[in-house]
Amino acid sequence: MAGTLILGSGSPYRRKLLEDAGVPVEVVRPQIDERAVEKTVEGSGATPTELAEILAVAKGEDVSGRMPGRVVIASDQTMALGDRVFHKPKDMEDARRHLLALSGRTHELHSAVVLARDGETLWSHVATARLTMRVLLPEFIGRHLSRVGDKALTSVGAYQIEGEGIQLFERIEGDHFTIVGMPLLPLLNRLRELGAIDG
């Protein structure tokens, strides 16, 4: 498997995870409407775990279909609180509502990663982390969002665990990479098996 791997994602966090692990990537953004993809499975009973994989597959197949012969890494993440699936907050008020809903409760992050080539999925994996947020007073949420600013709008939960967002939590079950948005250890193992990285 020759050539630089392609990351089918515009996420700077995922790119940094890979590059920090010594996996250089070329970034090619997917050209899909994630909400439209979600609508195709609405009412089908798809779980948040399955939805994360469906979205990652759609990204991988889209990008790899436009980059013949190249191996594409694509990833997506869903966040669920019970039956409710969250999306990235639209604005700071939406971020505030996210944090109020999560306060004192346990939610799940489902991170999917796929490898695709020539419009077909070669491999996929989904990992889940469970995060319990401490009880947050509305006044604290306001101060927290003022400090972190627009960064709150870049992630589905309105927090970055690798930054000040860690202060929102009382307990975390799952690995750091899954939380940031890509189950890195299974991906690296598969890339070694495929001969795409030095093993």
C-alpha positions, 0 to 999 in steps of 0.5 A: 500500500503505497503513498501518503494516507488521506484523512477524509476529515476537516477535523484538526483534532483528528489530523493532530492525533495521526500526525502526533502518532507519526502517521502523516496524512493529506487532508481531503474534506468529504463532500457529504451532508451529514444531516441528510445521511442521518435522515436516510436512516431516521426511523430505522432504529439505528443506534447512535453507535451504528449512526457513527459508523454510517457517517464514517463510511459515507465520508470514507467512500465519498473521499476514496471515490474521488481519489482512485487507488488511495487509502482513506481514513475517515471518522465520525463521532456521535454523542448520546444522552439516553435516546437523544443524539446531540450535534455540534452546538449552533451558537453559544446559547445552544452550547449552554443548553448542551451543558445544562442537559449533560450536567450531573448525567452520564453520556456516551461518545461513539467514535467510528473509524473506517479505511476505504479505497476506490469508494469501498470500505475495507475496514471499520471499527467503533469504540465507545466512551462513557463520561459523567459530568459533575453537577454544573451551576448555570452561573459556572456554565456561563463563566466557563463558556466565556473563557473557552469561547468559540472552541465550545462550538467545535465539538458535539458536547460543547467541550474539549476534554484535552483542554479546560473541558476536563474540569466539567467531569467527575468520571470518564470510562474509555480512552482519550483517543475515542473521546477526542474522536478517533479510536487510534489504537485499533486503527494503527494496528489495522494500518500495520496489518495492511503494511500502510505504516511501519510495523 
